[in-house]
Amino acid sequence: MTCPICGAETVVKYRPFCSKRCSDLDLARWLNGSYAIPSTGDEDQSAEEEQGLAPDRRH
């Protein structure tokens, strides 16, 4: 098995990563939203509008 961040062989202690560094990089990507899954559901759009993140579609 290889590390999903750098491709090196994994280390049991940090599995599925090879090191603490790669583990921390992955966590940082989750925390800053890099791994966010886009959605087009009505529920998500109304939540964005409430927060002022979506453009106003009323014309």
Secondary structure as UniProt FT lines:
FT   TURN            4..6
FT   HELIX           12..14
FT   TURN            15..16
FT   HELIX           20..31
FT   TURN            32..35
FT   HELIX           42..51
//
